């Protein structure tokens, strides 16, 4: 009798597992150029990668329209990250928190949040790129500052990369009558344009877009590599295998480096016809990178499209196009397995 009961329980467990579907779910943010008035400037998407269906698309709250400029200014969505059962979305000045159905649950703010790009979440807080100030912050889940690193004040980087410190305007106290002009000038004074932060064990890395350099900033400062074959790189992340991978954005390639900074190879990832992309003006502005399984990444581009790359084989895979306009571009990209 006991054997029969156990057999039936195993059978029920087996069929339950067989019936349960697990889907790769992708969350992506976008940013749109040339929007005016009350038009939305970007969206957050939930996508079933297996079926290719957009499960949900919600507008991202518009902020600080006086700072919108030709490059995007404070428009749209930035970095997207998943922690436990929550989706964290950076905008220029706020981190919004959603559940997996994209219901807004809350927000995180900090007075130093200016021009946010990518995020990296750990158990006790969030590492944030405050790009306009050349600043990396770590905040707790209430927005309280836990750590600060000011890139433009780094003597090591000033000497190694050849720049001077800058005058920071932390509260954006620009004249109201020509605020946008001063804001635009301030953004052009960025020394590094930090668009990625990545944490591995106790080491914190950043990608300095304007210096084509991946840099360790903690516990000590060290330039891991500087590669002038890069053009406007984005998304310097550590792969599952332990290599650094990043988007060579304008050239539409994926670059791979050893953890020590040795260049290993580049892979052509061009899915549109442009040989050299230009932000919002031409197709193929490659931004957004998610290493969702060993040997494979999801990459974002414009018009807002996500595609798969097997970087061990150098083979492009599935592609899902979200939008048609070149001015509508992927910014943040992440994924997880959700059971149904």
DOLONU-718323 format. One record per residue (C-alpha): residue number from 1; x, y, z; residue in one letter. Coordinates in pm, 1 decimal, always signed. Example, Ala and Ser with C-alpha at 12.3 -4.5 7.8 and 13.67 -1.06 7.14 Angstrom:
2
rec seq 1	xx +1230.0	yy -450.0	zz +780.0	type A
rec seq 2	xx +1367.0	yy -106.0	zz +714.0	type S
! end
This chain:
340
rec seq 1	xx +0.0	yy +0.0	zz +0.0	type X
rec seq 2	xx +280.0	yy +244.0	zz +89.8	type X
rec seq 3	xx +453.0	yy +174.9	zz -242.2	type X
rec seq 4	xx +132.7	yy +249.4	zz -434.3	type X
rec seq 5	xx +81.8	yy +580.5	zz -250.2	type X
rec seq 6	xx +440.0	yy +686.3	zz -314.7	type X
rec seq 7	xx +407.3	yy +591.9	zz -681.3	type X
rec seq 8	xx +93.6	yy +803.6	zz -717.2	type X
rec seq 9	xx +258.2	yy +1103.4	zz -548.5	type X
rec seq 10	xx +558.9	yy +1079.1	zz -778.7	type X
rec seq 11	xx +325.6	yy +1055.4	zz -1079.1	type X
rec seq 12	xx +131.6	yy +1364.7	zz -966.8	type X
rec seq 13	xx +455.7	yy +1558.3	zz -909.2	type X
rec seq 14	xx +584.3	yy +1456.8	zz -1254.8	type X
rec seq 15	xx +270.6	yy +1568.0	zz -1439.3	type X
rec seq 16	xx +257.3	yy +1891.9	zz -1241.5	type X
rec seq 17	xx +614.5	yy +1971.3	zz -1345.5	type X
rec seq 18	xx +541.3	yy +1873.7	zz -1702.9	type X
rec seq 19	xx +236.3	yy +2098.2	zz -1714.1	type X
rec seq 20	xx +413.7	yy +2395.5	zz -1555.6	type X
rec seq 21	xx +563.5	yy +2622.7	zz -1821.1	type X
rec seq 22	xx +879.7	yy +2820.6	zz -1766.7	type X
rec seq 23	xx +937.8	yy +3113.2	zz -1995.8	type X
rec seq 24	xx +1229.2	yy +3347.4	zz -2045.7	type X
rec seq 25	xx +1077.6	yy +3686.9	zz -1968.9	type X
rec seq 26	xx +1259.4	yy +3996.2	zz -2092.3	type X
rec seq 27	xx +1219.1	yy +4344.7	zz -1948.7	type X
rec seq 28	xx +1338.5	yy +4631.3	zz -2167.5	type X
rec seq 29	xx +1328.9	yy +5010.1	zz -2144.6	type X
rec seq 30	xx +1334.1	yy +5253.8	zz -2434.0	type X
rec seq 31	xx +1408.7	yy +5617.6	zz -2495.5	type X
rec seq 32	xx +1260.5	yy +5828.5	zz -2776.8	type X
rec seq 33	xx +1403.9	yy +6135.6	zz -2941.3	type X
rec seq 34	xx +1201.0	yy +6423.5	zz -3085.8	type X
rec seq 35	xx +895.9	yy +6399.4	zz -2861.6	type X
rec seq 36	xx +714.3	yy +6716.6	zz -2763.9	type X
rec seq 37	xx +445.7	yy +6838.1	zz -2529.3	type X
rec seq 38	xx +280.0	yy +6558.2	zz -2336.0	type X
rec seq 39	xx +407.6	yy +6275.1	zz -2554.6	type X
rec seq 40	xx +565.5	yy +5984.7	zz -2372.3	type X
rec seq 41	xx +942.9	yy +5971.0	zz -2404.5	type X
rec seq 42	xx +994.7	yy +5598.3	zz -2352.7	type X
rec seq 43	xx +836.4	yy +5270.9	zz -2247.1	type X
rec seq 44	xx +894.8	yy +4969.9	zz -2027.4	type X
rec seq 45	xx +819.5	yy +4634.1	zz -2191.9	type X
rec seq 46	xx +755.1	yy +4284.7	zz -2062.2	type X
rec seq 47	xx +820.9	yy +4028.4	zz -2335.0	type X
rec seq 48	xx +781.0	yy +3652.2	zz -2354.7	type X
rec seq 49	xx +1100.6	yy +3568.3	zz -2540.4	type X
rec seq 50	xx +990.7	yy +3216.2	zz -2631.6	type X
rec seq 51	xx +667.8	yy +3323.1	zz -2801.3	type X
rec seq 52	xx +789.4	yy +3665.9	zz -2910.7	type X
rec seq 53	xx +481.6	yy +3831.3	zz -2762.3	type X
rec seq 54	xx +485.6	yy +4167.7	zz -2590.1	type X
rec seq 55	xx +296.9	yy +4088.5	zz -2270.3	type X
rec seq 56	xx +279.1	yy +4444.6	zz -2146.4	type X
rec seq 57	xx +399.9	yy +4790.3	zz -2248.1	type X
rec seq 58	xx +368.2	yy +5088.1	zz -2016.2	type X
rec seq 59	xx +474.3	yy +5452.0	zz -2061.1	type X
rec seq 60	xx +758.8	yy +5579.8	zz -1847.5	type X
rec seq 61	xx +676.6	yy +5886.5	zz -1645.9	type X
rec seq 62	xx +820.2	yy +6201.5	zz -1804.4	type X
rec seq 63	xx +1048.3	yy +6418.1	zz -1591.2	type X
rec seq 64	xx +1234.6	yy +6747.6	zz -1613.9	type X
rec seq 65	xx +1135.5	yy +6839.2	zz -1968.2	type X
rec seq 66	xx +1339.2	yy +7157.6	zz -1947.4	type X
rec seq 67	xx +1653.5	yy +6939.9	zz -1965.8	type X
rec seq 68	xx +1558.7	yy +6752.8	zz -2282.6	type X
rec seq 69	xx +1824.2	yy +6801.6	zz -2550.0	type X
rec seq 70	xx +1920.3	yy +6660.3	zz -2888.5	type X
rec seq 71	xx +2082.4	yy +6349.6	zz -2732.6	type X
rec seq 72	xx +1780.6	yy +6258.0	zz -2525.2	type X
rec seq 73	xx +1834.7	yy +6465.3	zz -2213.6	type X
rec seq 74	xx +1622.1	yy +6328.2	zz -1930.3	type X
rec seq 75	xx +1392.3	yy +6132.2	zz -2155.3	type X
rec seq 76	xx +1262.9	yy +5779.2	zz -2118.1	type X
rec seq 77	xx +1390.5	yy +5472.5	zz -1938.9	type X
rec seq 78	xx +1747.8	yy +5383.4	zz -1851.0	type X
rec seq 79	xx +1888.7	yy +5077.9	zz -1675.5	type X
rec seq 80	xx +1661.1	yy +4787.3	zz -1581.7	type X
rec seq 81	xx +1745.3	yy +4531.7	zz -1316.3	type X
rec seq 82	xx +1563.8	yy +4246.6	zz -1139.5	type X
rec seq 83	xx +1603.3	yy +4178.5	zz -769.8	type X
rec seq 84	xx +1399.1	yy +3906.1	zz -604.7	type X
rec seq 85	xx +1046.9	yy +3955.9	zz -743.6	type X
rec seq 86	xx +1080.4	yy +4321.5	zz -834.9	type X
rec seq 87	xx +1180.2	yy +4516.2	zz -1146.8	type X
rec seq 88	xx +1390.3	yy +4826.7	zz -1085.9	type X
rec seq 89	xx +1388.9	yy +5090.1	zz -1359.3	type X
rec seq 90	xx +1616.6	yy +5393.1	zz -1365.5	type X
rec seq 91	xx +1504.9	yy +5716.9	zz -1522.4	type X
rec seq 92	xx +1725.0	yy +6025.6	zz -1527.0	type X
rec seq 93	xx +1653.4	yy +6119.0	zz -1165.0	type X
rec seq 94	xx +1449.4	yy +5837.2	zz -1008.7	type X
rec seq 95	xx +1449.8	yy +5458.9	zz -967.5	type X
rec seq 96	xx +1099.4	yy +5313.4	zz -1000.7	type X
rec seq 97	xx +1000.7	yy +4976.9	zz -853.0	type X
rec seq 98	xx +749.3	yy +4746.8	zz -1026.6	type X
rec seq 99	xx +616.6	yy +4398.5	zz -975.0	type X
rec seq 100	xx +642.5	yy +4146.6	zz -1259.7	type X
rec seq 101	xx +307.0	yy +4266.6	zz -1395.9	type X
rec seq 102	xx +456.2	yy +4619.1	zz -1421.7	type X
rec seq 103	xx +238.4	yy +4764.2	zz -1150.1	type X
rec seq 104	xx +420.3	yy +5059.1	zz -993.9	type X
rec seq 105	xx +499.4	yy +4983.4	zz -628.9	type X
rec seq 106	xx +725.6	yy +5269.3	zz -527.9	type X
rec seq 107	xx +1027.6	yy +5481.0	zz -607.7	type X
rec seq 108	xx +1376.5	yy +5555.1	zz -479.2	type X
rec seq 109	xx +1523.1	yy +5904.4	zz -489.3	type X
rec seq 110	xx +1845.2	yy +6074.2	zz -384.2	type X
rec seq 111	xx +1952.2	yy +6435.6	zz -429.7	type X
rec seq 112	xx +2259.4	yy +6317.8	zz -624.6	type X
rec seq 113	xx +2057.6	yy +6119.7	zz -880.4	type X
rec seq 114	xx +2130.8	yy +6309.4	zz -1202.3	type X
rec seq 115	xx +2142.5	yy +6152.8	zz -1547.2	type X
rec seq 116	xx +2117.6	yy +5792.8	zz -1426.1	type X
rec seq 117	xx +2214.1	yy +5513.1	zz -1663.4	type X
rec seq 118	xx +2268.3	yy +5149.6	zz -1556.3	type X
rec seq 119	xx +2212.3	yy +4988.2	zz -1214.6	type X
rec seq 120	xx +2358.8	yy +4690.3	zz -1031.8	type X
rec seq 121	xx +2167.6	yy +4550.1	zz -733.8	type X
rec seq 122	xx +2323.6	yy +4357.0	zz -445.0	type X
rec seq 123	xx +2167.2	yy +4226.5	zz -124.1	type X
rec seq 124	xx +2212.6	yy +4543.9	zz +77.8	type X
rec seq 125	xx +2160.9	yy +4811.3	zz -185.9	type X
rec seq 126	xx +2185.4	yy +4948.8	zz -538.2	type X
rec seq 127	xx +2494.1	yy +5067.1	zz -727.1	type X
rec seq 128	xx +2392.8	yy +5360.4	zz -945.6	type X
rec seq 129	xx +2561.4	yy +5546.8	zz -1232.4	type X
rec seq 130	xx +2500.4	yy +5919.9	zz -1178.9	type X
rec seq 131	xx +2641.5	yy +5996.7	zz -1520.6	type X
rec seq 132	xx +2607.7	yy +6376.0	zz -1530.6	type X
rec seq 133	xx +2826.9	yy +6412.6	zz -1220.7	type X
rec seq 134	xx +3084.5	yy +6143.4	zz -1319.2	type X
rec seq 135	xx +2964.9	yy +5977.4	zz -1000.0	type X
rec seq 136	xx +2902.9	yy +5625.9	zz -873.5	type X
rec seq 137	xx +2669.9	yy +5591.9	zz -576.3	type X
rec seq 138	xx +2566.8	yy +5297.7	zz -368.8	type X
rec seq 139	xx +2233.0	yy +5357.1	zz -198.0	type X
rec seq 140	xx +2019.7	yy +5141.5	zz +26.9	type X
rec seq 141	xx +1663.7	yy +5052.9	zz -73.2	type X
rec seq 142	xx +1539.1	yy +5375.1	zz +86.6	type X
rec seq 143	xx +1774.7	yy +5589.6	zz -121.1	type X
rec seq 144	xx +2023.3	yy +5668.8	zz +157.5	type X
rec seq 145	xx +2382.1	yy +5708.9	zz +37.3	type X
rec seq 146	xx +2615.9	yy +5426.5	zz +141.4	type X
rec seq 147	xx +2915.8	yy +5494.7	zz -85.8	type X
rec seq 148	xx +3035.6	yy +5769.8	zz -320.6	type X
rec seq 149	xx +3305.8	yy +5768.8	zz -588.3	type X
rec seq 150	xx +3367.7	yy +6091.1	zz -780.9	type X
rec seq 151	xx +3535.8	yy +6005.4	zz -1110.4	type X
rec seq 152	xx +3636.9	yy +6354.7	zz -1215.5	type X
rec seq 153	xx +3822.7	yy +6399.5	zz -883.1	type X
rec seq 154	xx +4029.8	yy +6081.4	zz -919.6	type X
rec seq 155	xx +4397.4	yy +6181.9	zz -931.7	type X
rec seq 156	xx +4486.1	yy +5839.1	zz -1068.8	type X
rec seq 157	xx +4245.6	yy +5876.1	zz -1361.0	type X
rec seq 158	xx +4335.4	yy +6238.7	zz -1422.1	type X
rec seq 159	xx +4699.1	yy +6133.5	zz -1465.5	type X
rec seq 160	xx +4630.3	yy +5810.0	zz -1654.8	type X
rec seq 161	xx +4358.4	yy +5935.8	zz -1887.7	type X
rec seq 162	xx +4464.3	yy +6297.9	zz -1922.9	type X
rec seq 163	xx +4187.6	yy +6519.6	zz -1789.2	type X
rec seq 164	xx +4138.6	yy +6785.7	zz -1522.9	type X
rec seq 165	xx +3882.8	yy +6797.1	zz -1245.7	type X
rec seq 166	xx +3560.0	yy +6983.4	zz -1315.0	type X
rec seq 167	xx +3332.5	yy +7220.5	zz -1129.0	type X
rec seq 168	xx +3026.4	yy +7024.9	zz -1024.6	type X
rec seq 169	xx +2677.6	yy +7170.8	zz -997.3	type X
rec seq 170	xx +2513.2	yy +6910.9	zz -777.3	type X
rec seq 171	xx +2173.2	yy +7078.0	zz -740.4	type X
rec seq 172	xx +2149.4	yy +7202.8	zz -1101.6	type X
rec seq 173	xx +2128.0	yy +7566.3	zz -991.7	type X
rec seq 174	xx +2127.4	yy +7699.6	zz -1346.5	type X
rec seq 175	xx +1953.7	yy +8027.8	zz -1445.8	type X
rec seq 176	xx +1587.7	yy +7960.7	zz -1521.6	type X
rec seq 177	xx +1582.2	yy +8176.9	zz -1833.9	type X
rec seq 178	xx +1836.2	yy +7956.1	zz -2013.4	type X
rec seq 179	xx +1834.3	yy +7642.3	zz -1800.5	type X
rec seq 180	xx +1844.0	yy +7400.0	zz -2094.7	type X
rec seq 181	xx +2149.9	yy +7571.8	zz -2242.8	type X
rec seq 182	xx +2342.7	yy +7546.6	zz -1914.3	type X
rec seq 183	xx +2230.3	yy +7188.5	zz -1862.5	type X
rec seq 184	xx +2350.8	yy +7091.4	zz -2208.6	type X
rec seq 185	xx +2687.6	yy +7256.7	zz -2148.4	type X
rec seq 186	xx +2719.6	yy +7079.5	zz -1813.1	type X
rec seq 187	xx +2652.8	yy +6740.0	zz -1971.5	type X
rec seq 188	xx +2923.5	yy +6805.7	zz -2230.3	type X
rec seq 189	xx +3172.3	yy +6870.3	zz -1949.1	type X
rec seq 190	xx +3147.8	yy +6511.0	zz -1826.8	type X
rec seq 191	xx +3496.3	yy +6364.4	zz -1807.0	type X
rec seq 192	xx +3401.4	yy +5997.8	zz -1827.9	type X
rec seq 193	xx +3032.2	yy +5953.5	zz -1915.8	type X
rec seq 194	xx +2994.7	yy +5650.3	zz -1689.2	type X
rec seq 195	xx +2715.0	yy +5440.0	zz -1836.7	type X
rec seq 196	xx +2768.6	yy +5105.6	zz -1658.6	type X
rec seq 197	xx +2852.9	yy +4979.7	zz -1311.8	type X
rec seq 198	xx +2922.8	yy +4611.2	zz -1244.3	type X
rec seq 199	xx +3002.7	yy +4430.6	zz -918.6	type X
rec seq 200	xx +3194.9	yy +4103.8	zz -893.4	type X
rec seq 201	xx +3263.3	yy +3978.2	zz -541.4	type X
rec seq 202	xx +3409.4	yy +4283.8	zz -371.9	type X
rec seq 203	xx +3526.4	yy +4451.5	zz -692.9	type X
rec seq 204	xx +3335.3	yy +4738.3	zz -853.3	type X
rec seq 205	xx +3386.8	yy +4818.6	zz -1221.8	type X
rec seq 206	xx +3264.8	yy +5100.8	zz -1443.2	type X
rec seq 207	xx +3262.1	yy +5165.7	zz -1817.2	type X
rec seq 208	xx +3386.0	yy +5515.8	zz -1905.8	type X
rec seq 209	xx +3227.8	yy +5580.7	zz -2243.9	type X
rec seq 210	xx +3429.8	yy +5892.7	zz -2327.8	type X
rec seq 211	xx +3761.7	yy +5722.9	zz -2251.2	type X
rec seq 212	xx +3681.5	yy +5382.4	zz -2409.0	type X
rec seq 213	xx +3794.9	yy +5232.9	zz -2079.6	type X
rec seq 214	xx +3676.5	yy +4973.7	zz -1832.3	type X
rec seq 215	xx +3796.5	yy +5072.5	zz -1486.5	type X
rec seq 216	xx +3797.7	yy +4909.1	zz -1145.4	type X
rec seq 217	xx +3709.0	yy +5174.6	zz -886.2	type X
rec seq 218	xx +3689.4	yy +4966.4	zz -566.6	type X
rec seq 219	xx +3862.7	yy +4849.4	zz -349.2	type X
rec seq 220	xx +4143.4	yy +5012.1	zz -551.2	type X
rec seq 221	xx +4147.8	yy +5209.1	zz -875.1	type X
rec seq 222	xx +4285.5	yy +5037.5	zz -1184.4	type X
rec seq 223	xx +4228.5	yy +5073.9	zz -1559.1	type X
rec seq 224	xx +4149.8	yy +4717.5	zz -1667.9	type X
rec seq 225	xx +4169.6	yy +4811.9	zz -2035.7	type X
rec seq 226	xx +4142.6	yy +5106.4	zz -2270.0	type X
rec seq 227	xx +4055.4	yy +5019.3	zz -2628.5	type X
rec seq 228	xx +4045.7	yy +5300.1	zz -2882.7	type X
rec seq 229	xx +3888.5	yy +5068.1	zz -3140.1	type X
rec seq 230	xx +3568.6	yy +5125.8	zz -2946.2	type X
rec seq 231	xx +3319.3	yy +5390.3	zz -3056.3	type X
rec seq 232	xx +3073.5	yy +5500.9	zz -2788.9	type X
rec seq 233	xx +3078.7	yy +5172.8	zz -2591.7	type X
rec seq 234	xx +2795.7	yy +5068.1	zz -2360.5	type X
rec seq 235	xx +2716.3	yy +4790.0	zz -2113.7	type X
rec seq 236	xx +3050.9	yy +4662.1	zz -1986.4	type X
rec seq 237	xx +2944.2	yy +4346.2	zz -1801.2	type X
rec seq 238	xx +3111.5	yy +4031.2	zz -1674.7	type X
rec seq 239	xx +2992.5	yy +3718.9	zz -1856.7	type X
rec seq 240	xx +2894.6	yy +3393.5	zz -1687.8	type X
rec seq 241	xx +3228.5	yy +3248.7	zz -1803.5	type X
rec seq 242	xx +3422.6	yy +3534.9	zz -1642.6	type X
rec seq 243	xx +3505.7	yy +3753.3	zz -1944.5	type X
rec seq 244	xx +3417.2	yy +4117.8	zz -1987.9	type X
rec seq 245	xx +3177.6	yy +4174.0	zz -2277.0	type X
rec seq 246	xx +3049.8	yy +4506.2	zz -2404.7	type X
rec seq 247	xx +2870.3	yy +4673.4	zz -2690.6	type X
rec seq 248	xx +3091.7	yy +4856.6	zz -2939.7	type X
rec seq 249	xx +2785.0	yy +5064.9	zz -3003.2	type X
rec seq 250	xx +2851.4	yy +5266.7	zz -3317.7	type X
rec seq 251	xx +3043.2	yy +4989.1	zz -3492.0	type X
rec seq 252	xx +2768.9	yy +4736.4	zz -3403.0	type X
rec seq 253	xx +3001.3	yy +4474.4	zz -3260.4	type X
rec seq 254	xx +3034.0	yy +4281.6	zz -2936.6	type X
rec seq 255	xx +3382.3	yy +4291.4	zz -2782.7	type X
rec seq 256	xx +3513.7	yy +4026.6	zz -2545.8	type X
rec seq 257	xx +3807.3	yy +4072.5	zz -2306.2	type X
rec seq 258	xx +3962.1	yy +3852.7	zz -2040.4	type X
rec seq 259	xx +3904.3	yy +3949.3	zz -1678.5	type X
rec seq 260	xx +4260.0	yy +4083.8	zz -1678.6	type X
rec seq 261	xx +4176.7	yy +4312.6	zz -1972.5	type X
rec seq 262	xx +4329.5	yy +4123.3	zz -2265.0	type X
rec seq 263	xx +4133.3	yy +4168.5	zz -2587.8	type X
rec seq 264	xx +4008.9	yy +3830.4	zz -2710.8	type X
rec seq 265	xx +3781.0	yy +3894.0	zz -3007.6	type X
rec seq 266	xx +3503.9	yy +4104.6	zz -3158.1	type X
rec seq 267	xx +3186.9	yy +3974.2	zz -3319.9	type X
rec seq 268	xx +2988.2	yy +4150.3	zz -3589.9	type X
rec seq 269	xx +2638.8	yy +4206.3	zz -3452.3	type X
rec seq 270	xx +2498.2	yy +4429.3	zz -3724.7	type X
rec seq 271	xx +2134.6	yy +4346.4	zz -3798.8	type X
rec seq 272	xx +2054.3	yy +4662.6	zz -3996.1	type X
rec seq 273	xx +2223.8	yy +4808.0	zz -4303.5	type X
rec seq 274	xx +2416.1	yy +5096.9	zz -4149.4	type X
rec seq 275	xx +2794.0	yy +5045.8	zz -4141.2	type X
rec seq 276	xx +2839.2	yy +5307.2	zz -3868.6	type X
rec seq 277	xx +2548.4	yy +5393.1	zz -3646.1	type X
rec seq 278	xx +2465.7	yy +5734.3	zz -3502.9	type X
rec seq 279	xx +2252.6	yy +5790.7	zz -3196.6	type X
rec seq 280	xx +1886.3	yy +5828.3	zz -3297.5	type X
rec seq 281	xx +1982.7	yy +5938.1	zz -3650.3	type X
rec seq 282	xx +2060.9	yy +5597.1	zz -3800.4	type X
rec seq 283	xx +1958.7	yy +5238.2	zz -3733.0	type X
rec seq 284	xx +2183.1	yy +5014.5	zz -3527.2	type X
rec seq 285	xx +2254.9	yy +5217.1	zz -3211.2	type X
rec seq 286	xx +2354.2	yy +4911.0	zz -3010.1	type X
rec seq 287	xx +2274.0	yy +4948.7	zz -2640.5	type X
rec seq 288	xx +2139.2	yy +4707.5	zz -2381.3	type X
rec seq 289	xx +2309.4	yy +4376.9	zz -2298.1	type X
rec seq 290	xx +2194.1	yy +4076.6	zz -2096.3	type X
rec seq 291	xx +2398.0	yy +3756.5	zz -2051.6	type X
rec seq 292	xx +2094.4	yy +3539.4	zz -1988.2	type X
rec seq 293	xx +2266.7	yy +3201.2	zz -2020.7	type X
rec seq 294	xx +2615.5	yy +3061.7	zz -2070.4	type X
rec seq 295	xx +2742.8	yy +3158.4	zz -2414.9	type X
rec seq 296	xx +2439.8	yy +3367.8	zz -2509.2	type X
rec seq 297	xx +2341.6	yy +3731.8	zz -2473.9	type X
rec seq 298	xx +2047.5	yy +3948.2	zz -2561.9	type X
rec seq 299	xx +2140.9	yy +4278.7	zz -2725.9	type X
rec seq 300	xx +1935.2	yy +4592.9	zz -2784.0	type X
rec seq 301	xx +1949.3	yy +4827.0	zz -3083.0	type X
rec seq 302	xx +1746.6	yy +5081.7	zz -3279.5	type X
rec seq 303	xx +1477.8	yy +5091.8	zz -3404.4	type X
rec seq 304	xx +1387.8	yy +4932.4	zz -3069.5	type X
rec seq 305	xx +1481.1	yy +4569.2	zz -3130.7	type X
rec seq 306	xx +1620.0	yy +4288.0	zz -2916.8	type X
rec seq 307	xx +1822.7	yy +4007.0	zz -3069.1	type X
rec seq 308	xx +2014.1	yy +3702.8	zz -2953.2	type X
rec seq 309	xx +2382.5	yy +3626.5	zz -3004.0	type X
rec seq 310	xx +2569.5	yy +3302.6	zz -2937.9	type X
rec seq 311	xx +2906.8	yy +3463.0	zz -2871.6	type X
rec seq 312	xx +3098.2	yy +3134.8	zz -2863.2	type X
rec seq 313	xx +2980.8	yy +3047.8	zz -3215.2	type X
rec seq 314	xx +2952.7	yy +3409.2	zz -3335.6	type X
rec seq 315	xx +2601.2	yy +3332.8	zz -3453.7	type X
rec seq 316	xx +2304.2	yy +3569.5	zz -3449.6	type X
rec seq 317	xx +1973.2	yy +3418.9	zz -3344.1	type X
rec seq 318	xx +1618.1	yy +3524.3	zz -3273.1	type X
rec seq 319	xx +1512.3	yy +3887.3	zz -3319.4	type X
rec seq 320	xx +1209.6	yy +4071.4	zz -3181.8	type X
rec seq 321	xx +1136.2	yy +4418.3	zz -3316.2	type X
rec seq 322	xx +935.3	yy +4632.0	zz -3075.1	type X
rec seq 323	xx +908.2	yy +4960.2	zz -3264.7	type X
rec seq 324	xx +955.5	yy +5093.3	zz -3619.1	type X
rec seq 325	xx +1102.7	yy +5442.9	zz -3576.7	type X
rec seq 326	xx +1480.1	yy +5488.0	zz -3572.3	type X
rec seq 327	xx +1438.6	yy +5751.6	zz -3301.4	type X
rec seq 328	xx +1302.4	yy +5484.6	zz -3065.4	type X
rec seq 329	xx +1593.7	yy +5295.6	zz -2907.9	type X
rec seq 330	xx +1650.3	yy +5025.8	zz -2645.6	type X
rec seq 331	xx +1832.3	yy +5145.8	zz -2335.0	type X
rec seq 332	xx +1800.3	yy +4892.9	zz -2050.5	type X
rec seq 333	xx +1769.8	yy +4515.7	zz -2086.0	type X
rec seq 334	xx +1736.7	yy +4228.2	zz -1840.1	type X
rec seq 335	xx +1561.8	yy +3891.6	zz -1813.9	type X
rec seq 336	xx +1454.3	yy +3612.4	zz -1581.2	type X
rec seq 337	xx +1268.0	yy +3282.0	zz -1588.9	type X
rec seq 338	xx +905.7	yy +3312.1	zz -1477.7	type X
rec seq 339	xx +693.7	yy +3000.9	zz -1424.7	type X
rec seq 340	xx +334.4	yy +2996.4	zz -1539.4	type X
! end
